[in-house]
């Protein structure tokens, strides 16, 4: 098979900003379509989106990226005379010619990469997870479900960006989703009972203004109890997004509370929270350039909880290798738009697993209805997924896709925190 035609369109993401949808048509007439997300809290070393920078959509239009798909990527891939995913991605990387995909745009390249994978899977009559993962793709992920938003994802006074729950005691993915949904509803009732009015943040979690970030943890523990579960069954995960707090001095100033910490003081803060609350995972607990701090943090907490590098690693094998050499973190967050192609994403996941790092497949704060991350999570037996709250269709679409995959696998599916 080869690629016969590529079409690309400007669409809207969950924040009302432009994104790209691409359709790849193979020589046999089979089509694959994909759209790409965008982040608000982004790492410095992420592959670069290409935006128009003009008056349309306050400069966020993607016509330039779409033009690159039509005028450069499509002719290149049609001349390649194959739809092999790894060859397609390699050809685009060579065509782009930059280290950060800034010439063609990581958003343009990723949309073509994902659509090609979808078209290939359809040609073989396979679901995407089976095409990518083969018969060994059987592990359903533990959802790290966002139920309370702060930081850059919400207009409130909470500094920690995401407060998540993980039902590690569930017996199946479908039971895990039910538990999360019930706790989310219990939290909403609890906030209403206490007279705390709020909307939801970018990822669907409640976004209340509270006395402190610690009050958020207390509310979540109470919601778990009110939903008739225990903190042995349901743990808490945090995304601090501490790169947003780091200053040029090396200190950390929380943008909303205006509290300032040194690296060691911030490590001590996380240690204290882990003693008081059922926290099993912290993402981006320190800034993306604080490598020595990460080494100290991992030495302190790495045997007790999951320490996740997001901005630290940006789904890039080069930074993951550095983390392994420095003993920094013990898990990696996977966001395929941070690296810009599906094949590089798969390579990073496989490298992480080989080095003993846990992997979490993640959405972005600006999402579309695309559900590729659900298939990718099962395909690579990643074991954990972040897809936001059980609220807003751009988030629930991923969970609903996983429910369908679990039904497809039937008794062959495995639910475990791997």
VEXDREN-915829 format. One record per residue (C-alpha): residue in three letters; x, y, z. Coordinates in nm, 4 decimals, decimal comma, padded with zeros to 6 digits. Layout:
BEGIN
  res         X         Y         Z
  ALA         X         Y         Z
...
This chain:
BEGIN
  res         X         Y         Z
  UNK   00,0000   00,0000   00,0000
  UNK   00,1018   00,3581  -00,0534
  UNK  -00,0473   00,6967   00,0305
  UNK  -00,2632   00,8307  -00,2506
  UNK  -00,3925   01,1544  -00,1002
  UNK  -00,3674   01,3658   00,2153
  UNK  -00,6234   01,6263   00,3154
  UNK  -00,6062   01,8610   00,6144
  UNK  -00,8600   02,0920   00,7775
  UNK  -00,8688   02,3574   01,0482
  UNK  -01,0962   02,2550   01,3377
  UNK  -01,1534   02,3728   01,6967
  UNK  -01,0170   02,2135   02,0130
  UNK  -01,1857   02,2024   02,3544
  UNK  -01,0773   02,5582   02,4375
  UNK  -01,2116   02,6984   02,1114
  UNK  -00,8651   02,7341   01,9605
  UNK  -00,7742   02,6027   01,6145
  UNK  -00,6292   02,2574   01,5649
  UNK  -00,5650   02,0285   01,2680
  UNK  -00,7639   01,7329   01,1400
  UNK  -00,5925   01,5252   00,8713
  UNK  -00,7272   01,2516   00,6455
  UNK  -00,4883   01,0050   00,4813
  UNK  -00,6243   00,8029   00,1886
  UNK  -00,4356   00,4912   00,0825
  UNK  -00,4063   00,3424  -00,2650
  UNK  -00,6720   00,0846  -00,1763
  UNK  -00,9202   00,3625  -00,0950
  UNK  -00,9082   00,3099   00,2811
  UNK  -00,9072   00,6313   00,4869
  UNK  -00,7680   00,7229   00,8256
  UNK  -00,8508   01,0446   01,0084
  UNK  -00,6899   01,2028   01,3144
  UNK  -00,6795   01,5352   01,4977
  UNK  -00,4213   01,6691   01,7399
  UNK  -00,4352   01,8361   02,0837
  UNK  -00,2547   02,1380   02,2297
  UNK  -00,1203   02,2125   02,5770
  UNK  -00,1446   02,5222   02,7986
  UNK   00,1298   02,4294   03,0439
  UNK   00,4088   02,3280   02,8065
  UNK   00,7698   02,2218   02,8471
  UNK   01,0461   02,4329   02,6948
  UNK   01,1865   02,1340   02,5058
  UNK   00,8618   02,0187   02,3456
  UNK   00,8380   01,9885   01,9697
  UNK   00,6929   02,3126   01,8359
  UNK   00,3446   02,3705   01,7039
  UNK   00,3203   02,5937   01,3993
  UNK   00,0717   02,8791   01,4387
  UNK  -00,0116   03,1560   01,1905
  UNK   00,0649   03,4567   01,4106
  UNK  -00,1772   03,6834   01,2250
  UNK  -00,5097   03,8441   01,3211
  UNK  -00,7195   03,5303   01,2825
  UNK  -00,7928   03,3528   01,6131
  UNK  -00,5536   03,5922   01,7912
  UNK  -00,2630   03,4475   01,5989
  UNK  -00,3451   03,0826   01,6784
  UNK  -00,4709   02,9766   01,3350
  UNK  -00,3089   02,6743   01,1698
  UNK  -00,3309   02,7603   00,7992
  UNK   00,0501   02,7616   00,7670
  UNK   00,0731   02,4113   00,9123
  UNK  -00,2053   02,2895   00,6829
  UNK  -00,0286   02,4462   00,3859
  UNK   00,2850   02,2511   00,4797
  UNK   00,0837   01,9286   00,4833
  UNK  -00,0618   01,9937   00,1397
  UNK   00,2404   02,1421  -00,0372
  UNK   00,5352   01,9616   00,1241
  UNK   00,4378   01,6585   00,3311
  UNK   00,1804   01,5116   00,0912
  UNK   00,4076   01,5187  -00,2199
  UNK   00,6971   01,3770  -00,0174
  UNK   00,4958   01,0842   00,1198
  UNK   00,3277   01,0039  -00,2123
  UNK   00,6734   00,9815  -00,3724
  UNK   00,7808   00,7490  -00,0891
  UNK   00,5430   00,4871  -00,2285
  UNK   00,4672   00,3256   00,1074
  UNK   00,2393   00,3720   00,4069
  UNK   00,4768   00,2074   00,6540
  UNK   00,4375   00,4200   00,9675
  UNK   00,8033   00,4302   01,0683
  UNK   00,9154   00,5137   00,7129
  UNK   00,6477   00,7817   00,6828
  UNK   00,7534   00,9422   01,0117
  UNK   01,1232   00,9232   00,9219
  UNK   01,0552   01,0904   00,5873
  UNK   00,8690   01,3769   00,7572
  UNK   01,1461   01,4226   01,0151
  UNK   01,4056   01,4430   00,7374
  UNK   01,1869   01,6805   00,5365
  UNK   01,1411   01,9096   00,8364
  UNK   01,5149   01,9236   00,9037
  UNK   01,4967   02,0841   01,2508
  UNK   01,5506   01,9417   01,6002
  UNK   01,2117   02,0588   01,7263
  UNK   00,9909   02,0174   01,4171
  UNK   00,9455   02,3932   01,4033
  UNK   00,9663   02,4270   01,0227
  UNK   00,6760   02,2024   00,9231
  UNK   00,5126   02,2092   01,2664
  UNK   00,4794   01,9224   01,5133
  UNK   00,1017   01,9622   01,4914
  UNK   00,1124   01,9080   01,1146
  UNK   00,3454   01,6089   01,1344
  UNK   00,1615   01,4369   01,4196
  UNK  -00,1767   01,4654   01,2487
  UNK  -00,0365   01,2919   00,9392
  UNK   00,1399   01,0280   01,1497
  UNK  -00,1746   00,9376   01,3457
  UNK  -00,3987   00,9391   01,0387
  UNK  -00,1544   00,7080   00,8572
  UNK  -00,1625   00,4616   01,1479
  UNK  -00,5412   00,4693   01,1491
  UNK  -00,5570   00,4084   00,7725
  UNK  -00,3151   00,1159   00,7988
  UNK  -00,5142  -00,0396   01,0824
  UNK  -00,8352  -00,0059   00,8814
  UNK  -00,6673  -00,1691   00,5805
  UNK  -00,5941  -00,4758   00,7900
  UNK  -00,9426  -00,4732   00,9378
  UNK  -00,7974  -00,4189   01,2850
  UNK  -00,8686  -00,1767   01,5661
  UNK  -00,5803   00,0666   01,6097
  UNK  -00,4629  -00,0837   01,9403
  UNK  -00,4311  -00,4289   01,7827
  UNK  -00,2468  -00,2948   01,4773
  UNK   00,0046  -00,1123   01,6975
  UNK   00,0375  -00,3688   01,9755
  UNK  -00,0425  -00,7099   01,8322
  UNK  -00,1945  -00,9922   02,0343
  UNK  -00,0036  -00,8968   02,3491
  UNK  -00,2043  -00,5736   02,3808
  UNK  -00,4343  -00,6749   02,6669
  UNK  -00,3659  -00,4416   02,9624
  UNK  -00,6403  -00,1952   03,0497
  UNK  -00,5014   00,1171   03,2187
  UNK  -00,5678   00,2521   03,5651
  UNK  -00,7358   00,5910   03,5083
  UNK  -00,5686   00,8869   03,6784
  UNK  -00,8876   01,0884   03,6704
  UNK  -00,8704   01,4626   03,7222
  UNK  -01,1467   01,5754   03,9581
  UNK  -01,0131   01,9127   04,0780
  UNK  -00,8257   02,1701   03,8668
  UNK  -00,5887   02,4501   03,9628
  UNK  -00,2757   02,6130   03,8236
  UNK  -00,2820   02,7164   03,4584
  UNK  -00,5909   02,5008   03,3970
  UNK  -00,8316   02,6987   03,6154
  UNK  -00,9183   03,0574   03,7130
  UNK  -00,9119   02,9966   04,0867
  UNK  -00,6607   03,0339   04,3723
  UNK  -00,5340   02,6727   04,3756
  UNK  -00,1669   02,6336   04,2766
  UNK  -00,1360   02,2588   04,2129
  UNK  -00,2557   02,2050   03,8574
  UNK  -00,4296   01,8685   03,8849
  UNK  -00,5737   01,6633   04,1689
  UNK  -00,6497   01,3137   04,0436
  UNK  -00,7880   00,9884   04,1800
  UNK  -00,6671   00,6417   04,0815
  UNK  -00,8850   00,3407   04,1706
  UNK  -00,6031   00,0895   04,2088
  UNK  -00,8324  -00,1450   04,3990
  UNK  -01,0821  -00,1914   04,1143
  UNK  -01,1128  -00,5311   03,9488
  UNK  -01,1678  -00,4006   03,5957
  UNK  -01,1443  -00,0814   03,3950
  UNK  -01,5217  -00,0464   03,3794
  UNK  -01,5419  -00,0738   03,7591
  UNK  -01,2615   00,1832   03,7891
  UNK  -01,4540   00,4308   03,5721
  UNK  -01,7663   00,3793   03,7818
  UNK  -01,5736   00,4405   04,1039
  UNK  -01,4162   00,7579   03,9656
  UNK  -01,7477   00,8914   03,8407
  UNK  -01,9144   00,8290   04,1759
  UNK  -01,6334   01,0058   04,3625
  UNK  -01,6462   01,2978   04,1186
  UNK  -02,0206   01,3319   04,1855
  UNK  -01,9598   01,3023   04,5604
  UNK  -01,7053   01,5843   04,5415
  UNK  -01,9549   01,8036   04,3574
  UNK  -02,2162   01,7434   04,6263
  UNK  -01,9612   01,8137   04,8992
  UNK  -01,8617   02,1462   04,7424
  UNK  -02,2281   02,2439   04,7071
  UNK  -02,3031   02,1450   05,0684
  UNK  -02,0185   02,3684   05,1886
  UNK  -02,1448   02,6575   04,9799
  UNK  -01,8449   02,6570   04,7460
  UNK  -01,9683   02,7546   04,4015
  UNK  -01,7433   02,6787   04,1068
  UNK  -01,7307   02,5816   03,7435
  UNK  -01,4887   02,3351   03,5894
  UNK  -01,1358   02,3787   03,4571
  UNK  -00,9892   02,3001   03,1162
  UNK  -00,9941   01,9253   03,1834
  UNK  -01,3372   01,9034   03,3444
  UNK  -01,2339   01,8931   03,7106
  UNK  -01,4055   02,1212   03,9581
  UNK  -01,2257   02,4548   03,9962
  UNK  -01,3128   02,5955   04,3399
  UNK  -01,1327   02,8725   04,5249
  UNK  -01,0131   02,7229   04,8542
  UNK  -00,8244   02,8254   05,1663
  UNK  -00,5230   02,6195   05,0580
  UNK  -00,4130   02,3412   04,8246
  UNK  -00,4229   02,1116   05,1262
  UNK  -00,7949   02,1795   05,1619
  UNK  -00,8358   02,0274   04,8160
  UNK  -00,6731   01,7054   04,9385
  UNK  -00,8996   01,6992   05,2438
  UNK  -01,2087   01,7472   05,0259
  UNK  -01,1033   01,4640   04,7949
  UNK  -01,0428   01,2264   05,0869
  UNK  -01,3881   01,3150   05,2194
  UNK  -01,5432   01,2597   04,8745
  UNK  -01,3806   00,9148   04,8529
  UNK  -01,5314   00,8276   05,1916
  UNK  -01,8725   00,9737   05,1012
  UNK  -01,8779   00,7560   04,7888
  UNK  -01,8285   00,4516   05,0144
  UNK  -01,4701   00,3768   04,9153
  UNK  -01,1481   00,3690   05,1146
  UNK  -00,8103   00,5254   05,0483
  UNK  -00,6715   00,1735   05,0190
  UNK  -00,8887   00,1271   04,7096
  UNK  -00,8533   00,4785   04,5686
  UNK  -00,5286   00,6760   04,5793
  UNK  -00,4545   01,0403   04,4960
  UNK  -00,2217   01,1648   04,2214
  UNK  -00,1006   01,5223   04,1767
  UNK   00,0331   01,7245   03,8856
  UNK   00,2182   02,0191   04,0347
  UNK   00,3383   02,1661   03,7014
  UNK   00,6269   02,3115   03,9034
  UNK   00,8056   02,4413   03,5929
  UNK   00,5390   02,7135   03,5996
  UNK   00,6614   02,8128   03,9473
  UNK   01,0383   02,8070   03,8922
  UNK   01,2228   03,1386   03,8834
  UNK   01,5597   03,2279   03,7337
  UNK   01,7030   03,2279   04,0868
  UNK   01,6219   02,8579   04,1163
  UNK   01,3546   02,9147   04,3790
  UNK   00,9880   02,8319   04,3285
  UNK   00,7130   03,0918   04,3743
  UNK   00,3580   02,9597   04,3615
  UNK   00,1756   03,2020   04,1344
  UNK  -00,1513   03,2206   04,3236
  UNK  -00,0599   03,1935   04,6909
  UNK   00,2737   03,3754   04,6309
  UNK   00,4564   03,1332   04,8629
  UNK   00,8262   03,0869   04,7820
  UNK   01,0252   02,7648   04,8309
  UNK   01,3823   02,6633   04,7711
  UNK   01,4279   02,3270   04,5980
  UNK   01,4863   02,1534   04,9312
  UNK   01,1885   02,3260   05,0911
  UNK   00,9647   02,2157   04,8048
  UNK   01,0911   01,8579   04,8384
  UNK   01,0104   01,8744   05,2107
  UNK   00,6633   02,0058   05,1242
  UNK   00,5962   01,7005   04,9059
  UNK   00,7346   01,4698   05,1756
  UNK   00,4946   01,6181   05,4321
  UNK   00,1931   01,5858   05,2005
  UNK   00,2779   01,2217   05,1281
  UNK   00,2859   01,1478   05,5019
  UNK  -00,0565   01,3046   05,5589
  UNK  -00,2524   01,1953   05,2504
  UNK  -00,2861   00,8783   05,0346
  UNK  -00,0707   01,0161   04,7506
  UNK   00,0830   00,7557   04,5210
  UNK   00,2040   00,9777   04,2352
  UNK   00,3346   01,3325   04,1820
  UNK   00,3985   01,4707   03,8348
  UNK   00,6390   01,7580   03,7694
  UNK   00,7094   01,8030   04,1397
  UNK   01,0105   02,0163   04,0418
  UNK   01,1006   02,2275   03,7399
  UNK   01,2186   02,0966   03,4056
  UNK   01,5742   02,2280   03,4512
  UNK   01,6200   02,1329   03,8169
  UNK   01,8004   01,8050   03,7447
  UNK   01,9938   01,7954   04,0711
  UNK   01,6715   01,8654   04,2585
  UNK   01,5040   01,5770   04,0798
  UNK   01,7880   01,3483   04,1852
  UNK   01,7400   01,4514   04,5495
  UNK   01,3632   01,4155   04,5227
  UNK   01,3945   01,0666   04,3729
  UNK   01,6398   00,9641   04,6436
  UNK   01,3900   01,0813   04,9057
  UNK   01,0562   00,9628   04,7670
  UNK   01,1354   00,7388   04,4703
  UNK   01,0935   00,4101   04,6573
  UNK   00,7608   00,5188   04,8102
  UNK   00,5667   00,6918   04,5339
  UNK   00,5610   00,7397   04,1585
  UNK   00,7560   01,0488   04,0502
  UNK   00,6500   01,1456   03,6991
  UNK   00,8533   01,3537   03,4558
  UNK   00,6417   01,5489   03,2079
  UNK   00,8158   01,8792   03,1290
  UNK   01,1348   01,7054   03,2431
  UNK   01,1234   01,4422   02,9658
  UNK   00,8747   01,5832   02,7077
  UNK   00,8253   01,2326   02,5606
  UNK   01,1798   01,2553   02,4256
  UNK   01,4110   00,9559   02,4549
  UNK   01,7174   01,1834   02,4842
  UNK   01,5904   01,3447   02,8051
  UNK   01,4638   01,0119   02,9367
  UNK   01,8135   00,8648   02,8944
  UNK   01,9532   01,1594   03,0936
  UNK   01,6965   01,0989   03,3665
  UNK   01,7940   00,7344   03,3897
  UNK   02,1637   00,8219   03,4151
  UNK   02,0948   01,0777   03,6908
  UNK   01,8364   00,8679   03,8757
  UNK   01,5800   01,1422   03,8212
  UNK   01,2113   01,0350   03,8470
  UNK   01,0809   00,6812   03,8054
  UNK   00,7974   00,7355   03,5587
  UNK   00,7345   00,9291   03,2383
  UNK   00,4249   01,1051   03,1098
  UNK   00,3620   01,0401   02,7409
  UNK   00,2097   01,3158   02,5262
  UNK   00,2628   01,2463   02,1597
  UNK   00,2363   01,6094   02,0543
  UNK   00,5454   01,6783   02,2691
  UNK   00,7574   01,4749   02,0256
  UNK   00,5529   01,5107   01,7056
  UNK   00,5241   01,1594   01,5570
  UNK   00,3653   00,8343   01,6662
  UNK   00,6719   00,6209   01,5922
  UNK   00,8955   00,8374   01,8159
  UNK   00,6292   00,8158   02,0874
  UNK   00,6311   00,4363   02,0677
  UNK   01,0104   00,4341   02,0800
  UNK   01,0105   00,6456   02,3970
  UNK   00,7523   00,4220   02,5659
  UNK   00,9500   00,1081   02,4852
  UNK   01,2707   00,2689   02,6120
  UNK   01,1000   00,3717   02,9361
  UNK   00,9675   00,0232   02,9992
  UNK   01,3083  -00,1279   02,9239
  UNK   01,4668   00,1018   03,1838
  UNK   01,2049   00,0248   03,4465
  UNK   01,0174   00,3554   03,4284
  UNK   00,6389   00,3427   03,4545
  UNK   00,4467   00,5046   03,1692
  UNK   00,1319   00,7169   03,1743
  UNK  -00,0385   00,8080   02,8457
  UNK  -00,1843   01,1578   02,8658
  UNK  -00,4238   01,3967   02,6989
  UNK  -00,3584   01,7735   02,6777
  UNK  -00,5621   02,0569   02,8246
  UNK  -00,6699   02,1566   02,4732
  UNK  -00,8228   01,8354   02,3381
  UNK  -01,0334   01,7139   02,0464
  UNK  -01,2733   01,4220   02,0163
  UNK  -00,9881   01,2052   01,8839
  UNK  -00,9347   00,8880   02,0907
  UNK  -00,5944   00,7670   01,9644
  UNK  -00,4418   00,7896   02,3133
  UNK  -00,6871   00,5251   02,4375
  UNK  -00,5741   00,2786   02,1712
  UNK  -00,2085   00,3665   02,2245
  UNK  -00,2367   00,3015   02,5979
  UNK  -00,3633  -00,0538   02,5449
  UNK  -00,1361  -00,1185   02,2470
  UNK   00,1772  -00,0580   02,4539
  UNK   00,0357  -00,1991   02,7813
  UNK   00,1175   00,1366   02,9377
  UNK  -00,0819   00,0670   03,2531
  UNK  -00,2039   00,4212   03,3319
  UNK  -00,3897   00,6970   03,1498
  UNK  -00,4741   01,0618   03,2131
  UNK  -00,7791   01,1847   03,0268
  UNK  -00,9418   01,4382   03,2567
  UNK  -01,2686   01,4318   03,4473
  UNK  -01,5828   01,2298   03,3720
  UNK  -01,7153   01,5552   03,2290
  UNK  -01,6955   01,7095   02,8774
  UNK  -01,7117   01,4877   02,5719
  UNK  -01,3515   01,5588   02,4680
  UNK  -01,2474   01,3775   02,7904
  UNK  -01,5129   01,1079   02,8200
  UNK  -01,4574   01,0050   02,4562
  UNK  -01,1245   00,8498   02,5598
  UNK  -01,2779   00,6644   02,8536
  UNK  -01,5665   00,5443   02,6382
  UNK  -01,3210   00,4126   02,3786
  UNK  -01,1404   00,2192   02,6522
  UNK  -01,4706   00,0723   02,7709
  UNK  -01,5291  -00,0531   02,4158
  UNK  -01,1779  -00,1991   02,3978
  UNK  -01,2319  -00,3783   02,7294
  UNK  -01,5546  -00,5274   02,5935
  UNK  -01,3703  -00,6309   02,2753
  UNK  -01,0984  -00,8071   02,4770
  UNK  -01,3490  -00,9729   02,7081
  UNK  -01,1960  -01,2202   02,9514
  UNK  -00,8530  -01,1648   02,7948
  UNK  -00,8293  -00,8117   02,9351
  UNK  -00,6023  -00,7424   03,2318
  UNK  -00,6501  -00,4534   03,4764
  UNK  -00,3428  -00,3772   03,6816
  UNK  -00,1231  -00,0882   03,7896
  UNK   00,1826  -00,1831   03,5834
